[in-house]
């Protein structure tokens, strides 16, 4: 299980599903983590912050910025793509291994909570409806 804590000591936390073995994934350089997404195959956790999307291993190591853009309002992962919405009213996709950004929707009214479904959706960690 993962969650973020905001306030005077912002951090991203992990624990077993029953709440035992709580541990801090990261507490440096974040104001608050949003949209926590567990990527089961790579065993990494992704999160959104005020300047973009970051990820790290579950022990907090290998932290890196995946996408540096202000105004991201939500994101989702599939096996091949990263999808994100922006306050500008657009939704984009990007290959998880490349840098080419493709606008797939525009003229929206501040989209939030992007969900992407593929044969196996990593955002949910289970088989998605087809």
Secondary structure, DSSP 8 states (H G I E B T S, - for coil): -EEEE-STT-EEEE--TTS-S-EEEE-SS-S--EEEEEETTTTEEEEEETTEEEEEETTS-S-EEEEE-TTEEEEEE-SSEEEEEETTTEEEEEETTS--EEEEE-S-SS--------SEETTTTEE---
